[in-house]
């Protein structure tokens, strides 16, 4: 490129000054021919080397953009699933807190009932204690059953919403 540029600049300078004689004009014609040959070489190099490198760069850029778009879609899906899980977790936490508060109130009420003077018959007291414990156990089991059902629902939703390729 430098050769072509320097030949072209020299030719223009000499033509502007009008100091070209016949022999110089012929020399410049030969230089023009050389300039044309150099230009063709440059064009050939650009076609063979630069264009191929540019096409390879475009292909790799296209692949990277495809990967970035897929990753972005997967991240958006993951974010949405995380938000949904977080909301469900908050619901379960509120429900669990209600159950625990109710259970605590019941226990306190039952303890106040058991602190009242007991009849002299010990077997009747044992029966009452066992009944109370059985009721507590039943309520705890119901709460546990509800929690397990909710966890199963979450697991089922996560397995259904699982993005492809992850």
N, C-alpha and C positions, 0 to 999 in steps of 0.2 A: 504494500500500500504506500509505503514511503517513497519507493522508486517512482511509482505512477504519479504521485502528488508532486514530487520534485520536477519530473520531466514536464508535467503540465504547467506548473508555475513558471519554469524557465521559458517555455514556448510563449506563454502569454506576455511575459516581460519583454521578450525580444520583439514580438509583434507590435506591442504598444510603442516601443521606441523606434520602430521602423528601420532598424539597422540590419535587417537580414539581407544578405546578398543571395545570389542564386545558389551557391554551394551551401550556404548556411540554411537556406530554405529546404534544400534537398536533405541535409542532415536532420533538420527538424521533422521532415516527412518520415525519415527512417526512425526517428525517436517516437513519432506518433505510432508507427507500426509496432515498435517495441512496447510502447505504452499499451496498445491494444492487446498485445500478447500477455503482458503482465496483468492486465485487467481480466483477461480470460482465465489466467491461472488463479487469480484471487477468487473469481466467481466459482471456479471449479472446486477450490479448497473449501469455500463456504458451503457449497452444495454437498460435498462429500463428508466433511467433518462437522461443521457447525450445525447444519440442519439435522443430522442424525443425533448429535448430542442434545439438541433442543427437543427433538421428538422423544428421546429417552427421558429427558427431564419432565416433559409434559405427562408421559405415561406414569412415571413414579409419583408425580404430584397428584394425578388423578386417583391413583391407588391410595395415597395417604389421605386425600379428602374423603374417599369412600369409607376408609377405616374411621376417620374422625366423625363422620356423620353417623355411622353405626354405633360408635361408642357414645355419642351424644344421645342418641335414641335410647340406648340401654340405661344411661344415667338418668334420663328423665323418667323412664319406667321404674327404675329402682327408687327414685325420689318419691314418686307417687305411691308406690307400695309402702315405703317407709312412713309416709304421712298417714296412710290408711292404718297401718299397724299401730302407729303412735296414738291415733284417735281411738282405736279399739282398746288399746291398753289403758288409756285414760278412763274409758267407759267401765272397763272391768275393775279398775282401781276404785272408782266411785262406788260401784256395786259391792265390791269386797268390803269397803269401809262401812257401808250401810249395814251389811251383814254382821260385821264385827261389832259395830255399835249396838245393834239389836241384841246380839248374843251377850254382850257385856251387860246390857240392861237386864236381860232375862236372868243371867247368873246372879247379878246383885239382888234381884227380886227374889230368886229362889233361895239365896243365902239368908235373906232376911226372914223368909218363911221358915227355914230350917232352924233359925235361932230362937224361934218362939218356943215356949215350953212344950216339950214333947210329952206325949202320954206315957204312962208308966209301962206300957207294953212295948218291949224292945223289938219284937218281930214286926209290929206294924210300922215302926220307925225305919227299919231296914227295908221294908217293902216300899215305903215312900221314897227313901234315898235311891233305891234301885230304879224306881219309876222315873225319878228326876234325871238320873244319869242316862237312862235309856232315851228319854226325850232329847237330852242334849246331844247324845250320839247321833240320833236320827237327824237332827237339824244340821249337825256338822257334815254328815254324810250327804244330805241334800245339797248343801253349799258346795261340797267337793264335786259332786256329780255335775252341778251347773258349771263350775269352772272347767271341768274336763270337757264338757260339751262345747264350751266356747273355744277352748284351745284346739279342739278337733276342727272346728269351723275355720279358725285362722290357718291351720295347717293345710286344710283343703283349698282355701283361697290362694294361699301362696303357691301351692303346687299347680294350680290351674293358671295363675298369672305369671308363671315363670317364663322370662323372655327366652327366645330361641338363641342358641349359641352361647349361653352363659353357663 
